[in-house]
Amino acid sequence: MTEPCPVLLDVLAEIPDFRQPQGRRHPLHAILALSVCAMLCGYRSYGAIAEWGRNYGKSLTQALGFTHQKSPCAATLHTILRYVNKDEVEEKLGRWAEGVLASVAPTAPALSGVAIDGKSLRGSRKQGAPGAHLLAALGHRLGLTVAQTAVADKTNEITAVHALLESLVLVGKVVTVDALLTQRDVAQVIIEGGGDYVMVVKGNQPALHEEIAQVFEEPKLVAETIVRSTTLDGGHGRIEQRRLSASTVLEGYSQWPGLKQVFAVERVVTIKKSGDKRAEVVYGVTSVGRERAGAEQLLELVRHHWHIENQLHWVRDVTFDEDRSQVRSGNIPQVMAALRNTAIGIMRLAGETNIAAACRRFAAQPWSALALIGIKQKTE
């Protein structure tokens, strides 16, 4: 039996207000709800969000929770988003996403993957904003961001990932990471938290990389330990073939924490027009045993890891123009990114695949955006 799906508006109301009661003109939850709904309609900056709030009349702003005649101006939004507790915002929105994942049962039995990857807020970084590189965790299945944390710079992702993992419910999850985060202590934290990992292995782990390469250089010697799966996709003028080979030969011999299988992913991309081919091989390790995941399941987890690029980072850059945003004051860069993550996740949850088209539709029908966060339009 699944839990009831949490309502985002209720979660926003739980975020503590940093302001003194005296002089508060607009409720914090209403300002945050306004921001999310405006983003659902494709509005990008806090100035545009303030403009959106004044476009649709009193009934809509009252439904959001505002009590005054006008919704807040851009200067008010700037102040609120600058000083609101970013950690509370991230924690509440992350718990909302975890609750949604728990409430929406998968259509078929599958391993529950969570991809972790970093992204720089380039415009904010150029302006000297602190913590302009963000490390996010995205659920494979629904495309919801379940946690996010700021890091001083990209090289510190290894340090920041520990805090991110501590904020996640790891039991029953398979955490997928790229080579930068493939570290012994990261693997150990995941295992001790009750989760599993799928990690890409490259040159930053030379001994492990060499061990895996040796396994697949002479596959006939360990043929009885190997299983394989292949996918073939076409689109955008190219054909892409992936073949994953997984072996259990290093289980019990490798010193890597929790290692059950090693794998190699061979990827061949053929350009249809010219016939040119590009090939690469990527190695990896996982703590998921063969009884739970064969080659097909591992290949699916590896492929889904890149959803964090396609479903989150790319959308934030292209649809919401995040890399050109130069907000730098206080908590604004991280809070705005967290609200964008939530808006994108809500649209994914609603079944939207084209986020830009969805934003245009919500802009034409703003009450539909309010409905997604739990506000229904009153009928006369």
C-alpha positions in Angstrom: 0.0 0.0 0.0 1.5 3.4 -1.0 1.4 6.6 1.0 -0.9 9.5 0.0 0.9 11.9 -2.4 2.1 15.0 -0.5 0.7 18.4 -1.6 3.5 20.8 -2.5 1.5 23.8 -1.1 1.4 22.2 2.3 5.2 21.5 2.2 5.9 25.1 1.3 3.9 26.2 4.3 6.3 24.3 6.5 9.4 26.4 5.5 10.1 28.7 8.5 9.9 32.5 7.8 13.1 34.3 8.7 11.3 37.7 9.1 10.0 39.2 12.3 6.2 39.0 12.5 5.8 42.8 12.7 5.9 44.3 9.2 5.3 41.2 7.2 3.3 42.1 4.2 3.2 38.8 2.3 3.2 35.2 3.7 6.4 33.3 2.8 4.5 30.2 1.6 2.6 32.5 -0.8 5.8 33.9 -2.2 7.3 30.5 -2.7 4.1 29.2 -4.3 4.0 32.2 -6.6 7.6 31.5 -7.6 7.0 27.8 -8.5 3.8 28.6 -10.4 5.5 31.4 -12.4 8.3 29.0 -13.3 5.7 26.4 -14.4 4.6 29.1 -16.8 8.1 29.6 -18.1 9.0 32.8 -16.2 12.7 32.7 -15.3 14.0 35.6 -13.2 12.6 37.0 -9.9 11.7 40.2 -11.8 9.7 38.2 -14.3 8.1 36.2 -11.5 6.9 39.4 -9.8 5.5 40.5 -13.1 3.6 37.2 -13.6 2.0 37.6 -10.2 0.4 40.9 -11.3 -0.8 39.7 -14.6 -3.8 37.6 -13.6 -5.8 39.5 -11.1 -6.9 39.4 -7.5 -8.6 35.9 -7.5 -5.4 34.1 -8.5 -3.1 36.0 -6.0 -5.6 35.3 -3.2 -5.6 31.6 -4.1 -1.9 31.6 -3.7 -2.2 33.0 -0.2 -1.7 36.7 -0.6 -3.8 38.9 1.6 -3.0 42.3 0.1 -4.4 43.8 -3.1 -1.1 43.4 -5.0 1.4 40.5 -5.0 5.0 41.4 -4.2 7.2 43.5 -6.4 10.6 42.4 -7.7 12.5 44.1 -4.8 10.5 42.2 -2.3 11.1 38.9 -4.0 14.8 39.6 -4.2 14.9 40.2 -0.4 12.9 37.1 0.4 14.9 34.7 -1.9 18.2 36.2 -0.7 17.6 35.6 3.0 15.3 32.6 3.2 17.0 29.6 4.7 18.3 27.6 1.7 18.9 24.5 3.7 15.3 24.4 4.9 14.1 25.0 1.4 16.2 22.1 0.0 15.3 19.8 2.9 11.5 20.4 2.6 11.5 20.1 -1.2 13.6 17.0 -1.0 11.3 15.4 1.5 8.3 16.3 -0.7 10.0 14.6 -3.7 10.8 11.5 -1.5 7.1 11.4 -0.5 6.0 11.6 -4.1 8.3 8.7 -5.0 6.9 6.6 -2.2 3.3 7.4 -3.2 3.6 6.6 -6.9 4.1 2.9 -7.3 6.3 1.7 -10.2 4.5 0.2 -13.2 6.8 -2.9 -13.0 9.2 -4.2 -10.5 12.5 -2.4 -10.9 15.5 -1.2 -9.0 15.1 2.3 -7.7 17.9 4.4 -9.1 19.1 7.8 -7.9 21.6 9.7 -10.1 24.0 12.1 -8.5 25.8 14.7 -10.6 27.0 18.3 -10.4 26.1 21.5 -12.3 27.6 25.0 -12.3 25.4 28.1 -12.3 27.7 29.8 -14.9 26.2 33.3 -14.9 26.2 33.4 -11.1 29.7 32.0 -10.9 31.0 34.8 -13.2 29.5 37.3 -10.8 31.4 35.8 -7.9 28.4 34.1 -6.2 29.5 31.6 -3.5 28.3 28.0 -3.9 27.5 28.5 -7.6 28.2 24.8 -8.2 25.4 22.5 -7.1 25.3 18.7 -6.6 21.9 17.2 -7.1 20.3 13.8 -6.7 17.6 12.9 -9.2 15.3 9.9 -9.1 15.6 7.7 -12.2 11.9 6.7 -12.4 10.0 10.0 -12.1 12.7 12.6 -12.8 12.3 14.3 -9.4 15.1 16.0 -7.6 15.2 14.5 -4.1 18.2 16.5 -2.8 20.6 19.2 -3.7 23.6 20.9 -2.0 26.0 23.7 -2.9 29.8 23.1 -3.2 32.5 25.7 -3.3 33.8 24.4 -6.7 33.6 21.3 -8.8 36.7 19.7 -7.2 34.9 19.7 -3.9 32.1 17.4 -5.1 33.8 14.5 -3.4 33.5 16.3 -0.1 30.0 17.6 -0.6 28.6 14.2 -1.7 28.8 13.0 1.9 26.4 15.7 3.1 24.1 14.9 0.1 24.1 11.2 0.8 23.3 11.9 4.5 20.1 13.7 3.4 18.9 10.8 1.3 16.9 7.7 2.3 19.4 5.2 0.9 17.6 2.0 1.9 16.4 0.2 -1.2 18.0 2.7 -3.6 20.8 2.3 -6.2 22.9 5.4 -6.4 24.5 6.0 -9.8 27.5 8.3 -10.1 30.1 9.3 -12.7 33.9 8.8 -12.4 34.6 11.9 -10.3 32.6 10.5 -7.4 33.8 6.9 -7.8 35.6 6.8 -4.4 36.0 4.1 -1.8 34.6 6.2 1.0 31.6 7.2 -1.1 30.9 3.5 -1.8 31.3 2.7 1.9 28.8 5.4 2.9 26.2 4.1 0.5 26.6 0.5 1.6 26.4 1.5 5.3 23.3 3.5 4.6 21.5 0.4 3.3 21.8 1.3 -0.4 23.7 0.1 -3.4 25.8 1.8 -6.1 26.6 1.7 -9.8 29.9 3.6 -10.4 31.8 4.5 -13.6 35.5 3.8 -13.3 38.1 5.9 -15.1 41.7 7.0 -14.7 41.2 8.5 -11.2 41.0 4.9 -9.9 43.9 3.4 -11.9 44.3 0.1 -10.0 40.6 -0.7 -10.2 40.4 0.4 -13.8 43.3 -1.9 -14.7 41.6 -4.9 -12.8 38.4 -4.4 -14.7 40.1 -3.9 -18.1 42.0 -7.2 -17.6 38.7 -9.1 -17.0 37.3 -8.0 -20.4 40.5 -8.2 -22.4 40.4 -12.0 -22.1 36.7 -12.7 -21.7 37.1 -16.4 -22.7 39.0 -17.1 -19.5 36.0 -16.0 -17.3 33.2 -16.7 -19.8 31.1 -18.6 -17.2 30.9 -15.4 -15.1 29.8 -13.0 -17.9 26.3 -12.0 -19.0 25.6 -9.5 -21.7 22.8 -7.1 -22.9 22.6 -5.0 -26.0 20.4 -2.0 -27.0 20.0 -0.3 -30.4 18.5 3.2 -30.7 18.0 5.5 -33.7 17.2 9.2 -33.9 18.6 12.6 -34.6 20.4 11.2 -37.7 22.4 8.6 -35.9 22.3 5.0 -34.7 23.5 4.2 -31.2 24.4 0.7 -30.0 25.3 -0.1 -26.4 26.5 -3.5 -25.2 27.1 -4.1 -21.5 29.0 -7.1 -20.3 29.0 -7.9 -16.6 31.2 -10.3 -14.6 31.2 -11.6 -11.1 34.8 -12.7 -11.2 36.2 -10.1 -8.8 33.5 -10.6 -6.1 35.4 -11.6 -3.0 38.8 -10.7 -4.5 38.6 -6.9 -5.0 39.3 -4.6 -2.1 36.6 -2.2 -3.4 33.8 -1.9 -0.7 30.8 -4.1 -1.4 31.8 -5.0 -5.0 29.6 -7.7 -6.5 30.0 -7.2 -10.3 32.2 -5.3 -12.7 31.0 -4.3 -16.1 32.1 -2.8 -19.5 29.8 -0.7 -21.6 30.8 -0.6 -25.3 29.1 2.3 -27.1 29.2 2.7 -30.9 27.5 5.7 -32.6 27.0 5.6 -36.4 26.2 8.8 -38.3 23.5 7.8 -40.8 24.4 10.4 -43.5 28.2 9.8 -43.6 28.5 6.3 -42.1 31.2 7.6 -39.7 31.5 5.7 -36.5 32.6 6.7 -33.0 33.3 4.0 -30.4 34.1 4.1 -26.7 34.3 1.7 -23.8 33.4 2.6 -20.2 34.1 0.4 -17.2 32.2 0.3 -13.9 31.5 -1.4 -10.6 28.4 -2.2 -8.7 27.4 -3.6 -5.3 24.2 -5.1 -6.8 24.5 -8.8 -7.0 23.6 -10.9 -10.1 20.5 -12.3 -8.4 19.0 -8.8 -8.4 20.5 -7.3 -11.5 21.7 -9.0 -14.6 23.2 -7.2 -17.6 19.9 -5.8 -18.8 19.1 -4.2 -15.5 22.7 -2.8 -15.1 22.5 -1.3 -18.6 19.2 0.3 -17.8 20.7 1.9 -14.6 23.8 3.2 -16.5 21.6 4.7 -19.3 19.2 6.2 -16.8 22.1 7.9 -14.9 22.3 10.4 -17.8 18.7 11.4 -17.3 20.1 13.9 -14.8 21.7 15.7 -17.7 18.8 15.4 -20.1 15.8 15.8 -17.8 17.2 18.3 -15.3 20.5 20.2 -16.3 19.6 20.5 -20.0 16.1 21.8 -19.2 17.4 24.3 -16.7 19.9 25.6 -19.2 17.7 25.6 -22.4 14.1 26.2 -21.2 14.9 28.3 -18.1 18.1 29.9 -19.4 19.8 29.3 -16.1 23.4 29.7 -17.3 22.7 33.3 -18.3 21.2 34.2 -14.9 23.6 36.4 -13.0 21.9 36.4 -9.6 24.6 36.3 -7.0 23.3 37.8 -3.7 23.0 35.6 -0.6 20.9 32.4 -1.1 19.2 33.5 -4.4 21.2 31.3 -6.8 20.6 28.0 -4.9 17.0 28.8 -3.9 16.1 29.7 -7.5 17.7 26.5 -8.7 15.8 24.5 -6.1 12.5 26.0 -7.2 13.3 25.3 -10.8 14.1 21.7 -9.9 10.7 21.4 -8.2 8.8 23.0 -11.1 10.5 20.6 -13.6 9.8 17.7 -11.3 6.1 18.6 -11.0 5.8 18.7 -14.8 7.5 15.3 -15.2 5.2 14.0 -12.5 2.2 15.3 -14.5 3.4 13.3 -17.6 4.9 16.2 -19.5 7.8 15.3 -21.8 8.2 18.6 -23.6 8.9 21.1 -20.8 9.0 24.1 -23.0 5.6 23.3 -24.6 4.2 22.6 -21.1 5.4 26.0 -19.9 3.6 27.8 -22.8 0.4 25.9 -22.1 0.5 26.8 -18.4 1.1 30.4 -19.2 -2.1 30.4 -21.2 -3.9 28.5 -18.5 -2.4 29.7 -15.1 -5.0 28.0 -13.0 -3.6 24.7 -14.3 -0.3 25.6 -12.8 -1.9 26.3 -9.5 -3.7 23.0 -9.6 -0.3 21.1 -9.8 0.8 22.5 -6.4 -2.6 21.8 -4.8 -4.7 24.9 -5.4 -8.1 24.5 -7.1 -10.0 27.3 -8.8 -13.2 28.2 -7.0 -16.3 28.1 -9.1 -18.9 30.8 -8.6 
